[in-house]
Amino acid sequence: MAQQITELVELKNRVDAWRKAGRCVALVPTMGALHAGHLALVKEARKQAEHVVVSIFVNPTQFGPSEDFSRYPRTLEQDMQSLQGLADVAWVPSVEIMYPQGQHSDTHIEGIGDDLEGAMRPGHFDGVATVVKYLFEQVRPDIALFGEKDYQQFCLIKRLVNDCGIDVSVIGIPTVREADGLAMSSRNRYLSKEERAIAPQLYQTMKVGIDLIKGGEPVQQVIGHTIEQLEKEGFTKIDYLELRAEDTLAPMTVYRAPARLLAAVWLGKTRLIDNVRVA
Ligand code: AMP
């Protein structure tokens, strides 16, 4: 049974006892509304560490003023059920505990933090880097697990750990998808029935583009055709569709493996992101 902890001293006492006993501690940061994608991270954490802390915190500083912070799904009771037998502790801090000095972001990762998602959502990655740094300080885990669903975020956290000299191993877990290919996301519940029927086309269409790139077609041409195709399928706006180097996320106009094709698109009021490895 996962124990829900809301006080920092209690969390620290719990983790200190494990550390004193020489046990390996894993952290899985989440914003709750847990689905099978999150649980894949928790299950892997369970395999790799003796104790697992899952944080559940809808982080206000990573949402822009016109974004979905207030309507973001909050399903704590169900989340606690899902964590049964998988996590030791659900760390559920209040905004006041997480931001005792008031809500602000004090961490900026230059370059990667300003690009793609960072360019479309100014301040987003400052909020992510700040909260993850605080979580690392609170939990002091040996390992921390992140989903490749948010591939740029995963790269950003690796940079954060490196730049700040934080002693934690950052582990990436492949994207978990619905049977039709749609990447699982807490935001998929915003989709209407019609939008939900279109949504899997994002992954399917990206895969067609990837086959063309691997077959030697010019990258920019494939990107252009893929964007046109997505618009035909009913995606209402394409924020970006880009091929990037897998390790640095540097732009790539001529394909060289390993790469990632990354996309952010809209279906009505819902924004979907996805990425696929190209190798
Ligand atoms: P979130 O609650 O959306 O902030 O996600 C918490 C963690 O779960 C992040 O590391 C995400 O990348 C990861 N995650 C979310 N969806 C998926 C998915 N479909 N597959 C794998 N990991 C995921």
py3Dmol code that shows the C-alpha trace and the ligand (Angstrom):
import py3Dmol

protein = """\
ATOM      1  CA  MET A   1       0.000   0.000   0.000  1.00  0.00           C
ATOM      2  CA  ALA A   2       1.527   3.317  -1.025  1.00  0.00           C
ATOM      3  CA  GLN A   3       1.597   5.852   1.782  1.00  0.00           C
ATOM      4  CA  GLN A   4       0.448   9.344   0.901  1.00  0.00           C
ATOM      5  CA  ILE A   5       2.816  11.936   2.401  1.00  0.00           C
ATOM      6  CA  THR A   6       2.104  15.655   2.354  1.00  0.00           C
ATOM      7  CA  GLU A   7       4.630  16.980   4.897  1.00  0.00           C
ATOM      8  CA  LEU A   8       8.288  17.484   4.025  1.00  0.00           C
ATOM      9  CA  VAL A   9       9.660  16.304   7.416  1.00  0.00           C
ATOM     10  CA  GLU A  10       7.731  13.083   7.110  1.00  0.00           C
ATOM     11  CA  LEU A  11       9.083  12.506   3.594  1.00  0.00           C
ATOM     12  CA  LYS A  12      12.641  13.228   4.729  1.00  0.00           C
ATOM     13  CA  ASN A  13      12.364  10.886   7.739  1.00  0.00           C
ATOM     14  CA  ARG A  14      11.066   8.122   5.526  1.00  0.00           C
ATOM     15  CA  VAL A  15      13.783   8.499   2.891  1.00  0.00           C
ATOM     16  CA  ASP A  16      16.553   9.025   5.489  1.00  0.00           C
ATOM     17  CA  ALA A  17      15.684   5.692   7.102  1.00  0.00           C
ATOM     18  CA  TRP A  18      16.023   3.948   3.719  1.00  0.00           C
ATOM     19  CA  ARG A  19      19.298   5.682   2.944  1.00  0.00           C
ATOM     20  CA  LYS A  20      20.744   4.770   6.356  1.00  0.00           C
ATOM     21  CA  ALA A  21      19.897   1.158   5.613  1.00  0.00           C
ATOM     22  CA  GLY A  22      21.881   1.512   2.362  1.00  0.00           C
ATOM     23  CA  ARG A  23      18.848   1.041   0.113  1.00  0.00           C
ATOM     24  CA  CYS A  24      18.487   2.379  -3.427  1.00  0.00           C
ATOM     25  CA  VAL A  25      15.719   4.996  -3.783  1.00  0.00           C
ATOM     26  CA  ALA A  26      13.902   5.819  -7.050  1.00  0.00           C
ATOM     27  CA  LEU A  27      11.850   8.906  -7.825  1.00  0.00           C
ATOM     28  CA  VAL A  28       9.159   9.112 -10.509  1.00  0.00           C
ATOM     29  CA  PRO A  29       7.953  12.722 -10.866  1.00  0.00           C
ATOM     30  CA  THR A  30       4.390  13.084 -12.194  1.00  0.00           C
ATOM     31  CA  MET A  31       1.490  15.512 -12.290  1.00  0.00           C
ATOM     32  CA  GLY A  32      -0.950  12.710 -11.443  1.00  0.00           C
ATOM     33  CA  ALA A  33      -3.953  11.568 -13.508  1.00  0.00           C
ATOM     34  CA  LEU A  34      -1.911   8.409 -13.775  1.00  0.00           C
ATOM     35  CA  HIS A  35      -2.222   6.093 -16.774  1.00  0.00           C
ATOM     36  CA  ALA A  36      -0.336   3.040 -18.033  1.00  0.00           C
ATOM     37  CA  GLY A  37       2.485   5.276 -19.338  1.00  0.00           C
ATOM     38  CA  HIS A  38       3.201   6.597 -15.851  1.00  0.00           C
ATOM     39  CA  LEU A  39       2.871   3.108 -14.397  1.00  0.00           C
ATOM     40  CA  ALA A  40       5.508   1.766 -16.813  1.00  0.00           C
ATOM     41  CA  LEU A  41       7.937   4.212 -15.187  1.00  0.00           C
ATOM     42  CA  VAL A  42       6.893   3.128 -11.703  1.00  0.00           C
ATOM     43  CA  LYS A  43       7.213  -0.570 -12.584  1.00  0.00           C
ATOM     44  CA  GLU A  44      10.706  -0.022 -13.972  1.00  0.00           C
ATOM     45  CA  ALA A  45      11.594   1.959 -10.825  1.00  0.00           C
ATOM     46  CA  ARG A  46      10.395  -0.986  -8.750  1.00  0.00           C
ATOM     47  CA  LYS A  47      12.759  -3.270 -10.704  1.00  0.00           C
ATOM     48  CA  GLN A  48      15.772  -0.991 -10.381  1.00  0.00           C
ATOM     49  CA  ALA A  49      15.411   0.276  -6.796  1.00  0.00           C
ATOM     50  CA  GLU A  50      14.368  -1.069  -3.410  1.00  0.00           C
ATOM     51  CA  HIS A  51      12.141   1.902  -2.645  1.00  0.00           C
ATOM     52  CA  VAL A  52       9.976   3.983  -4.964  1.00  0.00           C
ATOM     53  CA  VAL A  53       8.663   7.509  -4.408  1.00  0.00           C
ATOM     54  CA  VAL A  54       6.118   8.827  -6.925  1.00  0.00           C
ATOM     55  CA  SER A  55       5.564  12.561  -6.700  1.00  0.00           C
ATOM     56  CA  ILE A  56       2.155  13.906  -7.673  1.00  0.00           C
ATOM     57  CA  PHE A  57       2.183  17.656  -8.113  1.00  0.00           C
ATOM     58  CA  VAL A  58       0.466  19.769 -10.754  1.00  0.00           C
ATOM     59  CA  ASN A  59       3.227  22.322 -11.078  1.00  0.00           C
ATOM     60  CA  PRO A  60       1.808  25.824 -11.647  1.00  0.00           C
ATOM     61  CA  THR A  61       5.096  27.357 -12.833  1.00  0.00           C
ATOM     62  CA  GLN A  62       5.299  25.164 -15.935  1.00  0.00           C
ATOM     63  CA  PHE A  63       1.906  26.325 -17.262  1.00  0.00           C
ATOM     64  CA  GLY A  64       1.594  29.522 -19.293  1.00  0.00           C
ATOM     65  CA  PRO A  65      -1.118  32.059 -18.356  1.00  0.00           C
ATOM     66  CA  SER A  66      -3.459  30.832 -21.129  1.00  0.00           C
ATOM     67  CA  GLU A  67      -2.756  27.135 -20.560  1.00  0.00           C
ATOM     68  CA  ASP A  68      -4.794  24.416 -18.830  1.00  0.00           C
ATOM     69  CA  PHE A  69      -3.489  24.587 -15.218  1.00  0.00           C
ATOM     70  CA  SER A  70      -6.910  25.014 -13.601  1.00  0.00           C
ATOM     71  CA  ARG A  71      -8.644  22.347 -15.694  1.00  0.00           C
ATOM     72  CA  TYR A  72      -5.728  19.865 -15.603  1.00  0.00           C
ATOM     73  CA  PRO A  73      -7.185  16.536 -14.355  1.00  0.00           C
ATOM     74  CA  ARG A  74      -6.733  15.859 -10.634  1.00  0.00           C
ATOM     75  CA  THR A  75      -7.607  12.262  -9.695  1.00  0.00           C
ATOM     76  CA  LEU A  76      -5.691  11.628  -6.466  1.00  0.00           C
ATOM     77  CA  GLU A  77      -7.938   8.881  -5.111  1.00  0.00           C
ATOM     78  CA  GLN A  78      -7.665   6.827  -8.304  1.00  0.00           C
ATOM     79  CA  ASP A  79      -3.934   7.556  -8.512  1.00  0.00           C
ATOM     80  CA  MET A  80      -3.450   6.118  -5.015  1.00  0.00           C
ATOM     81  CA  GLN A  81      -5.299   2.965  -6.115  1.00  0.00           C
ATOM     82  CA  SER A  82      -3.081   2.655  -9.211  1.00  0.00           C
ATOM     83  CA  LEU A  83       0.063   2.897  -7.091  1.00  0.00           C
ATOM     84  CA  GLN A  84      -0.972   0.064  -4.775  1.00  0.00           C
ATOM     85  CA  GLY A  85       1.770  -2.529  -4.625  1.00  0.00           C
ATOM     86  CA  LEU A  86       4.020  -0.444  -6.906  1.00  0.00           C
ATOM     87  CA  ALA A  87       5.180   2.594  -4.901  1.00  0.00           C
ATOM     88  CA  ASP A  88       6.182   2.953  -1.240  1.00  0.00           C
ATOM     89  CA  VAL A  89       5.313   6.619  -1.043  1.00  0.00           C
ATOM     90  CA  ALA A  90       3.204   9.087  -3.000  1.00  0.00           C
ATOM     91  CA  TRP A  91       4.732  12.505  -2.306  1.00  0.00           C
ATOM     92  CA  VAL A  92       1.869  14.994  -2.663  1.00  0.00           C
ATOM     93  CA  PRO A  93       3.093  18.440  -1.609  1.00  0.00           C
ATOM     94  CA  SER A  94       0.970  21.567  -1.621  1.00  0.00           C
ATOM     95  CA  VAL A  95       1.986  24.578  -3.741  1.00  0.00           C
ATOM     96  CA  GLU A  96       3.046  26.328  -0.496  1.00  0.00           C
ATOM     97  CA  ILE A  97       5.378  23.486   0.472  1.00  0.00           C
ATOM     98  CA  MET A  98       6.881  23.318  -3.001  1.00  0.00           C
ATOM     99  CA  TYR A  99       7.231  27.101  -3.342  1.00  0.00           C
ATOM    100  CA  PRO A 100       7.648  28.530   0.200  1.00  0.00           C
ATOM    101  CA  GLN A 101       9.101  31.743  -1.268  1.00  0.00           C
ATOM    102  CA  GLY A 102       6.212  32.160  -3.697  1.00  0.00           C
ATOM    103  CA  GLN A 103       5.749  30.731  -7.164  1.00  0.00           C
ATOM    104  CA  HIS A 104       8.700  31.477  -9.381  1.00  0.00           C
ATOM    105  CA  SER A 105      11.183  29.577 -11.536  1.00  0.00           C
ATOM    106  CA  ASP A 106      14.834  29.984 -10.637  1.00  0.00           C
ATOM    107  CA  THR A 107      16.394  27.556 -13.097  1.00  0.00           C
ATOM    108  CA  HIS A 108      16.951  28.102 -16.794  1.00  0.00           C
ATOM    109  CA  ILE A 109      18.676  25.607 -19.056  1.00  0.00           C
ATOM    110  CA  GLU A 110      20.093  27.583 -21.915  1.00  0.00           C
ATOM    111  CA  GLY A 111      19.647  26.333 -25.485  1.00  0.00           C
ATOM    112  CA  ILE A 112      17.579  23.213 -25.043  1.00  0.00           C
ATOM    113  CA  GLY A 113      15.194  25.070 -22.704  1.00  0.00           C
ATOM    114  CA  ASP A 114      14.442  27.752 -25.310  1.00  0.00           C
ATOM    115  CA  ASP A 115      13.896  25.496 -28.300  1.00  0.00           C
ATOM    116  CA  LEU A 116      10.842  23.563 -29.672  1.00  0.00           C
ATOM    117  CA  GLU A 117       8.510  23.225 -26.619  1.00  0.00           C
ATOM    118  CA  GLY A 118      10.486  25.997 -24.918  1.00  0.00           C
ATOM    119  CA  ALA A 119       9.943  28.336 -27.878  1.00  0.00           C
ATOM    120  CA  MET A 120       6.225  27.532 -28.139  1.00  0.00           C
ATOM    121  CA  ARG A 121       5.642  27.645 -24.372  1.00  0.00           C
ATOM    122  CA  PRO A 122       7.871  30.414 -22.951  1.00  0.00           C
ATOM    123  CA  GLY A 123       8.879  29.704 -19.340  1.00  0.00           C
ATOM    124  CA  HIS A 124       7.618  26.109 -19.490  1.00  0.00           C
ATOM    125  CA  PHE A 125      11.000  24.451 -19.115  1.00  0.00           C
ATOM    126  CA  ASP A 126      12.097  26.928 -16.415  1.00  0.00           C
ATOM    127  CA  GLY A 127       9.132  25.672 -14.407  1.00  0.00           C
ATOM    128  CA  VAL A 128       9.970  22.030 -15.171  1.00  0.00           C
ATOM    129  CA  ALA A 129      13.683  22.408 -14.321  1.00  0.00           C
ATOM    130  CA  THR A 130      12.860  24.283 -11.108  1.00  0.00           C
ATOM    131  CA  VAL A 131      10.339  21.778  -9.794  1.00  0.00           C
ATOM    132  CA  VAL A 132      12.467  18.764 -10.701  1.00  0.00           C
ATOM    133  CA  LYS A 133      15.478  20.343  -8.978  1.00  0.00           C
ATOM    134  CA  TYR A 134      13.352  20.927  -5.842  1.00  0.00           C
ATOM    135  CA  LEU A 135      12.047  17.346  -6.002  1.00  0.00           C
ATOM    136  CA  PHE A 136      15.614  16.043  -6.249  1.00  0.00           C
ATOM    137  CA  GLU A 137      16.542  18.115  -3.173  1.00  0.00           C
ATOM    138  CA  GLN A 138      13.506  16.899  -1.230  1.00  0.00           C
ATOM    139  CA  VAL A 139      13.724  13.193  -2.095  1.00  0.00           C
ATOM    140  CA  ARG A 140      17.470  12.849  -2.828  1.00  0.00           C
ATOM    141  CA  PRO A 141      16.881   9.777  -5.034  1.00  0.00           C
ATOM    142  CA  ASP A 142      19.614   7.538  -6.433  1.00  0.00           C
ATOM    143  CA  ILE A 143      17.714   7.175  -9.691  1.00  0.00           C
ATOM    144  CA  ALA A 144      14.926   9.155 -11.357  1.00  0.00           C
ATOM    145  CA  LEU A 145      12.770   7.932 -14.223  1.00  0.00           C
ATOM    146  CA  PHE A 146      11.297  10.039 -17.034  1.00  0.00           C
ATOM    147  CA  GLY A 147       9.239   9.147 -20.095  1.00  0.00           C
ATOM    148  CA  GLU A 148      10.547   9.537 -23.620  1.00  0.00           C
ATOM    149  CA  LYS A 149       7.011  10.717 -24.441  1.00  0.00           C
ATOM    150  CA  ASP A 150       8.364  14.114 -23.337  1.00  0.00           C
ATOM    151  CA  TYR A 151      11.678  13.582 -25.079  1.00  0.00           C
ATOM    152  CA  GLN A 152      12.902  17.171 -24.897  1.00  0.00           C
ATOM    153  CA  GLN A 153      12.069  17.247 -21.187  1.00  0.00           C
ATOM    154  CA  PHE A 154      14.113  14.056 -20.698  1.00  0.00           C
ATOM    155  CA  CYS A 155      17.103  15.704 -22.467  1.00  0.00           C
ATOM    156  CA  LEU A 156      16.618  18.870 -20.385  1.00  0.00           C
ATOM    157  CA  ILE A 157      16.676  16.928 -17.101  1.00  0.00           C
ATOM    158  CA  LYS A 158      19.901  15.186 -18.143  1.00  0.00           C
ATOM    159  CA  ARG A 159      21.390  18.650 -18.786  1.00  0.00           C
ATOM    160  CA  LEU A 160      20.071  19.942 -15.448  1.00  0.00           C
ATOM    161  CA  VAL A 161      21.694  17.076 -13.544  1.00  0.00           C
ATOM    162  CA  ASN A 162      24.943  17.560 -15.415  1.00  0.00           C
ATOM    163  CA  ASP A 163      25.043  21.386 -15.150  1.00  0.00           C
ATOM    164  CA  CYS A 164      24.098  21.449 -11.435  1.00  0.00           C
ATOM    165  CA  GLY A 165      26.229  18.427 -10.489  1.00  0.00           C
ATOM    166  CA  ILE A 166      23.256  16.562  -9.002  1.00  0.00           C
ATOM    167  CA  ASP A 167      24.107  13.000  -7.992  1.00  0.00           C
ATOM    168  CA  VAL A 168      21.243  11.074  -9.578  1.00  0.00           C
ATOM    169  CA  SER A 169      21.007   8.671 -12.520  1.00  0.00           C
ATOM    170  CA  VAL A 170      18.396   9.807 -15.016  1.00  0.00           C
ATOM    171  CA  ILE A 171      16.691   6.925 -16.802  1.00  0.00           C
ATOM    172  CA  GLY A 172      14.432   7.232 -19.872  1.00  0.00           C
ATOM    173  CA  ILE A 173      11.503   4.900 -20.512  1.00  0.00           C
ATOM    174  CA  PRO A 174      10.016   4.370 -24.018  1.00  0.00           C
ATOM    175  CA  THR A 175       6.623   5.903 -24.818  1.00  0.00           C
ATOM    176  CA  VAL A 176       3.617   3.748 -23.938  1.00  0.00           C
ATOM    177  CA  ARG A 177       0.897   3.915 -26.605  1.00  0.00           C
ATOM    178  CA  GLU A 178      -2.747   2.978 -26.980  1.00  0.00           C
ATOM    179  CA  ALA A 179      -3.422   0.009 -29.294  1.00  0.00           C
ATOM    180  CA  ASP A 180      -4.006   2.435 -32.198  1.00  0.00           C
ATOM    181  CA  GLY A 181      -0.649   4.174 -31.672  1.00  0.00           C
ATOM    182  CA  LEU A 182      -1.766   7.308 -29.804  1.00  0.00           C
ATOM    183  CA  ALA A 183       0.806   8.139 -27.117  1.00  0.00           C
ATOM    184  CA  MET A 184      -0.870   7.909 -23.703  1.00  0.00           C
ATOM    185  CA  SER A 185      -1.292  11.299 -22.071  1.00  0.00           C
ATOM    186  CA  SER A 186      -3.331  12.768 -19.227  1.00  0.00           C
ATOM    187  CA  ARG A 187      -4.547  15.342 -21.766  1.00  0.00           C
ATOM    188  CA  ASN A 188      -6.072  12.733 -24.122  1.00  0.00           C
ATOM    189  CA  ARG A 189      -9.225  12.897 -21.985  1.00  0.00           C
ATOM    190  CA  TYR A 190      -9.819  16.418 -23.349  1.00  0.00           C
ATOM    191  CA  LEU A 191     -10.383  14.987 -26.854  1.00  0.00           C
ATOM    192  CA  SER A 192     -13.930  14.750 -28.232  1.00  0.00           C
ATOM    193  CA  LYS A 193     -14.978  11.463 -29.858  1.00  0.00           C
ATOM    194  CA  GLU A 194     -14.239  12.891 -33.310  1.00  0.00           C
ATOM    195  CA  GLU A 195     -10.847  14.268 -32.257  1.00  0.00           C
ATOM    196  CA  ARG A 196      -9.951  10.975 -30.547  1.00  0.00           C
ATOM    197  CA  ALA A 197     -10.564   9.206 -33.882  1.00  0.00           C
ATOM    198  CA  ILE A 198      -8.129  11.557 -35.662  1.00  0.00           C
ATOM    199  CA  ALA A 199      -5.451  11.621 -32.927  1.00  0.00           C
ATOM    200  CA  PRO A 200      -3.677   8.282 -33.734  1.00  0.00           C
ATOM    201  CA  GLN A 201      -2.950   9.615 -37.230  1.00  0.00           C
ATOM    202  CA  LEU A 202      -0.215  11.741 -35.717  1.00  0.00           C
ATOM    203  CA  TYR A 203       1.950   8.719 -34.905  1.00  0.00           C
ATOM    204  CA  GLN A 204       0.957   6.817 -38.049  1.00  0.00           C
ATOM    205  CA  THR A 205       1.754   9.783 -40.318  1.00  0.00           C
ATOM    206  CA  MET A 206       5.062  10.451 -38.538  1.00  0.00           C
ATOM    207  CA  LYS A 207       6.021   6.816 -39.161  1.00  0.00           C
ATOM    208  CA  VAL A 208       5.308   7.173 -42.893  1.00  0.00           C
ATOM    209  CA  GLY A 209       7.548  10.272 -42.967  1.00  0.00           C
ATOM    210  CA  ILE A 210      10.285   8.428 -41.109  1.00  0.00           C
ATOM    211  CA  ASP A 211      10.282   5.590 -43.641  1.00  0.00           C
ATOM    212  CA  LEU A 212      10.734   8.166 -46.425  1.00  0.00           C
ATOM    213  CA  ILE A 213      13.604   9.870 -44.563  1.00  0.00           C
ATOM    214  CA  LYS A 214      15.286   6.518 -43.970  1.00  0.00           C
ATOM    215  CA  GLY A 215      14.760   5.739 -47.668  1.00  0.00           C
ATOM    216  CA  GLY A 216      16.844   8.800 -48.571  1.00  0.00           C
ATOM    217  CA  GLU A 217      14.178  11.415 -49.404  1.00  0.00           C
ATOM    218  CA  PRO A 218      15.300  14.984 -48.590  1.00  0.00           C
ATOM    219  CA  VAL A 219      14.396  15.816 -44.992  1.00  0.00           C
ATOM    220  CA  GLN A 220      12.782  19.220 -45.643  1.00  0.00           C
ATOM    221  CA  GLN A 221      10.625  17.807 -48.437  1.00  0.00           C
ATOM    222  CA  VAL A 222       9.376  14.959 -46.240  1.00  0.00           C
ATOM    223  CA  ILE A 223       8.671  17.359 -43.380  1.00  0.00           C
ATOM    224  CA  GLY A 224       6.669  19.623 -45.730  1.00  0.00           C
ATOM    225  CA  HIS A 225       4.594  16.717 -47.103  1.00  0.00           C
ATOM    226  CA  THR A 226       4.022  15.281 -43.635  1.00  0.00           C
ATOM    227  CA  ILE A 227       2.729  18.630 -42.345  1.00  0.00           C
ATOM    228  CA  GLU A 228       0.360  18.860 -45.345  1.00  0.00           C
ATOM    229  CA  GLN A 229      -0.846  15.326 -44.676  1.00  0.00           C
ATOM    230  CA  LEU A 230      -1.497  16.068 -40.977  1.00  0.00           C
ATOM    231  CA  GLU A 231      -3.522  19.145 -41.942  1.00  0.00           C
ATOM    232  CA  LYS A 232      -5.571  17.034 -44.389  1.00  0.00           C
ATOM    233  CA  GLU A 233      -6.271  14.508 -41.630  1.00  0.00           C
ATOM    234  CA  GLY A 234      -7.839  17.224 -39.511  1.00  0.00           C
ATOM    235  CA  PHE A 235      -5.086  18.480 -37.180  1.00  0.00           C
ATOM    236  CA  THR A 236      -6.018  22.116 -36.776  1.00  0.00           C
ATOM    237  CA  LYS A 237      -2.547  23.571 -36.205  1.00  0.00           C
ATOM    238  CA  ILE A 238       1.006  22.250 -36.378  1.00  0.00           C
ATOM    239  CA  ASP A 239       3.288  23.990 -33.843  1.00  0.00           C
ATOM    240  CA  TYR A 240       6.327  22.129 -35.150  1.00  0.00           C
ATOM    241  CA  LEU A 241       7.443  18.942 -36.859  1.00  0.00           C
ATOM    242  CA  GLU A 242      11.215  18.650 -36.838  1.00  0.00           C
ATOM    243  CA  LEU A 243      14.009  16.156 -37.258  1.00  0.00           C
ATOM    244  CA  ARG A 244      16.656  16.567 -34.584  1.00  0.00           C
ATOM    245  CA  ALA A 245      19.861  14.798 -33.501  1.00  0.00           C
ATOM    246  CA  GLU A 246      18.892  12.323 -30.800  1.00  0.00           C
ATOM    247  CA  ASP A 247      21.538  13.262 -28.227  1.00  0.00           C
ATOM    248  CA  THR A 248      21.822  17.071 -28.584  1.00  0.00           C
ATOM    249  CA  LEU A 249      18.499  17.868 -30.289  1.00  0.00           C
ATOM    250  CA  ALA A 250      20.485  19.946 -32.793  1.00  0.00           C
ATOM    251  CA  PRO A 251      18.528  20.676 -36.015  1.00  0.00           C
ATOM    252  CA  MET A 252      19.168  18.174 -38.789  1.00  0.00           C
ATOM    253  CA  THR A 253      18.671  18.992 -42.448  1.00  0.00           C
ATOM    254  CA  VAL A 254      20.493  15.909 -43.709  1.00  0.00           C
ATOM    255  CA  TYR A 255      19.502  12.670 -41.990  1.00  0.00           C
ATOM    256  CA  ARG A 256      22.122  10.961 -39.856  1.00  0.00           C
ATOM    257  CA  ALA A 257      21.136   8.240 -37.382  1.00  0.00           C
ATOM    258  CA  PRO A 258      20.255   8.351 -34.562  1.00  0.00           C
ATOM    259  CA  ALA A 259      17.668  11.101 -34.809  1.00  0.00           C
ATOM    260  CA  ARG A 260      14.229  11.931 -33.404  1.00  0.00           C
ATOM    261  CA  LEU A 261      11.246  13.271 -35.261  1.00  0.00           C
ATOM    262  CA  LEU A 262       9.415  15.544 -32.818  1.00  0.00           C
ATOM    263  CA  ALA A 263       5.949  17.039 -33.218  1.00  0.00           C
ATOM    264  CA  ALA A 264       3.465  19.274 -31.448  1.00  0.00           C
ATOM    265  CA  VAL A 265       0.032  19.607 -33.025  1.00  0.00           C
ATOM    266  CA  TRP A 266      -3.431  20.794 -32.100  1.00  0.00           C
ATOM    267  CA  LEU A 267      -6.804  19.102 -32.368  1.00  0.00           C
ATOM    268  CA  GLY A 268      -9.223  21.892 -31.566  1.00  0.00           C
ATOM    269  CA  LYS A 269      -8.355  23.072 -28.053  1.00  0.00           C
ATOM    270  CA  THR A 270      -6.093  20.116 -27.249  1.00  0.00           C
ATOM    271  CA  ARG A 271      -2.367  20.141 -27.881  1.00  0.00           C
ATOM    272  CA  LEU A 272      -0.668  16.785 -28.491  1.00  0.00           C
ATOM    273  CA  ILE A 273       3.061  16.108 -28.529  1.00  0.00           C
ATOM    274  CA  ASP A 274       4.840  13.023 -29.784  1.00  0.00           C
ATOM    275  CA  ASN A 275       8.250  11.921 -30.965  1.00  0.00           C
ATOM    276  CA  VAL A 276       9.656   8.868 -32.717  1.00  0.00           C
ATOM    277  CA  ARG A 277      13.200   7.568 -32.899  1.00  0.00           C
ATOM    278  CA  VAL A 278      14.732   7.473 -36.392  1.00  0.00           C
ATOM    279  CA  ALA A 279      17.590   4.993 -36.569  1.00  0.00           C
TER     280      ALA A 279
END
"""
ligand_1 = """\
23
AMP
P 3.263 14.013 -16.535
O 2.403 13.571 -15.393
O 2.535 14.142 -17.813
O 4.121 15.191 -16.182
O 4.279 12.820 -16.781
C 5.063 12.293 -15.755
C 6.102 11.386 -16.359
O 5.465 10.336 -17.067
C 7.011 12.121 -17.366
O 8.337 11.642 -17.219
C 6.410 11.707 -18.684
O 7.331 11.738 -19.745
C 5.978 10.286 -18.382
N 4.946 9.850 -19.321
C 3.776 10.477 -19.601
N 3.111 9.819 -20.568
C 3.882 8.763 -20.914
C 3.762 7.706 -21.870
N 2.708 7.599 -22.675
N 4.753 6.795 -21.950
C 5.847 6.885 -21.148
N 6.024 7.856 -20.233
C 5.057 8.772 -20.114
"""
view = py3Dmol.view(width=600, height=400)
view.addModel(protein, "pdb")
view.setStyle({"model": 0}, {"cartoon": {"style": "trace"}})
view.addModel(ligand_1, "xyz")
view.setStyle({"model": 1}, {"stick": {}})
view.zoomTo()
view.show()
